[in-house]
Amino acid sequence: MSNDHEVLLDKGKQNGPKVKIERKEGEPTPAFKGASWAALLVGATAYLIGLYNASMQLNEKGYYFAVLVFGLYSAVSLQKAVRDKDEGIPVTNIYYGISWFALIVAIALMGIGLFNAGSIDLSEKGFYGMAFVLSLFAAITVQKNIRDTQVARERN
């Protein structure tokens, strides 16, 4: 068994059969994958529940929803462009630049929106900001895990 990693799981029986799960070299662990997905779900769900329960006008809620979706998409797009470039996969400079620009704009729109939101308490602003950042980071990590898993399985 060259570079594969094996994990033995006990299925709850003391002397029962053990299931062998093989993990390819370079593939993220199931725990890291689960933590990444959990962070994305917790961040996005908390943000959306907060938005749903907020006492703001529907157009404001739409703004913050659009900023979240735009931020998630731009973060994943930038992560892919950076990784493609690092692995020697052709990425045009315009796409690479737009990816950076889109993420910066999404973060700026969130910051400016929260800074200028007079109807939102400071604690709520912090909540939205942290849920937004958690969601962006988790989306990048989930995308990385998916790509690492795909590359590891294609290699072997």
C-alpha positions in Angstrom: 0.0 0.0 0.0 2.1 2.9 -1.3 0.9 6.3 0.0 -2.6 5.5 1.0 -3.8 6.0 4.5 -6.1 3.5 6.2 -8.6 4.3 9.0 -10.3 1.4 10.9 -13.7 2.2 12.2 -15.5 0.1 14.8 -19.2 -0.1 13.9 -20.3 -0.2 17.5 -19.8 -3.9 18.3 -17.0 -4.9 20.6 -15.8 -7.7 18.5 -17.6 -7.0 15.3 -16.2 -6.4 11.9 -14.2 -3.3 11.3 -14.7 -1.2 8.1 -11.6 0.0 6.4 -11.8 3.4 4.8 -8.9 4.3 2.5 -7.9 7.9 2.2 -5.6 8.9 -0.7 -2.5 11.0 -0.1 -3.4 14.6 -0.3 -7.0 14.0 0.4 -8.4 16.0 3.4 -9.6 13.9 6.3 -13.3 13.3 6.8 -13.1 15.4 10.0 -11.7 18.4 8.1 -14.3 18.0 5.4 -17.1 17.8 7.9 -15.8 20.8 9.9 -15.6 22.9 6.7 -19.1 22.0 5.7 -20.4 22.6 9.2 -18.7 26.1 9.3 -20.3 27.0 6.0 -23.7 25.8 7.1 -23.5 27.5 10.5 -22.2 30.8 9.0 -24.7 31.0 6.2 -27.6 29.7 8.2 -27.0 32.1 11.1 -26.6 35.0 8.7 -29.9 34.1 6.9 -31.8 33.5 10.2 -30.6 36.8 11.5 -31.6 38.5 8.2 -35.0 36.8 8.3 -35.7 38.0 11.9 -34.2 41.5 11.4 -36.6 44.4 11.6 -35.4 46.1 8.4 -37.2 46.8 5.2 -37.3 44.1 2.5 -35.0 46.0 0.2 -32.3 46.1 2.9 -32.7 42.4 3.5 -32.4 41.9 -0.2 -29.2 43.9 -0.2 -27.6 41.9 2.6 -28.7 38.6 0.9 -27.2 39.6 -2.4 -24.0 40.7 -0.8 -23.7 37.2 0.9 -24.3 35.4 -2.4 -22.0 37.6 -4.3 -19.3 37.2 -1.6 -19.6 33.4 -1.5 -19.4 33.2 -5.3 -16.5 35.6 -5.6 -14.5 33.9 -2.8 -14.9 30.4 -4.5 -14.0 31.9 -7.9 -10.9 33.6 -6.5 -9.8 30.4 -4.8 -10.2 28.5 -8.0 -8.3 31.1 -10.0 -5.4 31.2 -7.5 -5.2 27.4 -7.4 -5.4 27.0 -11.2 -2.6 29.6 -11.6 -0.5 27.8 -9.0 -0.9 24.4 -10.7 0.0 25.8 -14.1 -3.6 25.7 -15.5 -4.1 28.7 -17.7 -6.0 31.6 -16.2 -6.4 34.8 -18.0 -5.2 37.9 -16.3 -8.7 39.5 -16.7 -10.4 36.7 -14.9 -7.8 36.6 -12.2 -8.2 40.4 -11.7 -12.0 40.3 -11.8 -12.0 37.5 -9.2 -9.9 39.7 -6.8 -12.0 42.8 -7.6 -15.3 40.9 -7.0 -14.2 39.7 -3.6 -12.9 43.1 -2.5 -16.1 44.7 -3.7 -18.2 42.1 -1.8 -16.3 42.7 1.4 -16.5 46.5 0.9 -20.2 46.4 0.2 -20.7 44.5 3.5 -18.5 46.8 5.4 -20.0 50.0 4.0 -23.6 48.6 4.4 -23.0 47.8 8.0 -21.2 51.0 8.8 -24.1 53.1 7.3 -26.9 51.0 8.8 -28.3 53.3 11.4 -31.2 51.0 12.2 -28.9 48.0 13.2 -27.5 47.7 16.7 -23.7 47.4 17.0 -24.0 43.9 18.3 -26.1 42.9 15.2 -23.5 44.5 12.9 -20.8 42.4 14.5 -23.0 39.3 14.2 -23.6 39.9 10.4 -19.9 40.7 9.9 -18.7 37.6 11.6 -21.2 35.3 10.0 -20.2 36.8 6.6 -16.5 36.2 7.2 -17.1 32.7 8.5 -19.2 31.9 5.4 -16.6 33.2 3.0 -13.7 31.3 4.7 -15.8 28.1 4.9 -16.8 28.4 1.2 -13.1 28.6 0.2 -12.3 25.7 2.4 -15.1 23.5 1.1 -14.0 24.3 -2.5 -10.4 23.4 -1.6 -11.5 20.1 0.0 -13.5 19.2 -3.1 -10.6 19.9 -5.4 -8.1 18.2 -3.2 -10.3 15.1 -3.0 -10.7 15.0 -6.8 -7.0 15.5 -7.4 -6.1 12.8 -4.9 -8.5 10.3 -6.4 -7.4 11.0 -10.0 -3.7 10.4 -9.0 -4.4 6.9 -7.7 
